[in-house]
């Protein structure tokens, strides 16, 4: 029996043996496989004889190879004389989790997941800050009795931050 991928028109790139190890996830089971070649359309893998018995055809398989996770579908099988099974896998979709590239300041910026600052939120924050400033002023704050308390709280916070740094 000839290999079905020999007559295809697209290029198949052979994979070096030192980086050809992969893992095939079939349902809840994991099978160690060797990736022989790859193309834009799929992969050719080699499955050991004892692991070939655990293969379940019908559902998509997840190939974890070279830091990526690809959902695949078995396209063809070839049983070798030594008991190994060569399988042609067709790529269905890439399910590799996207790595979030961020920085220390990205948490400070509003995002869609946390909601955005609306005009009413900004107005409420501004009004609250203005109220505290008025209550801390020496003239009105002294008459209300709030200025010394707010000033001591602000100095305590300032001293705590300075002792932390």
PyMOL commands that set and color helices and strands:
alter all, ss='L'
color gray80, all
select helices_A, chain A and resi 4-7+17-19+49-52+119-136+138-144+147-164
alter helices_A, ss='H'
color red, helices_A
select strands_A, chain A and resi 13-14+21-26+29-38+42-47+61-65+68-79+85-94
alter strands_A, ss='S'
color yellow, strands_A
deselect
rebuild
show_as cartoon
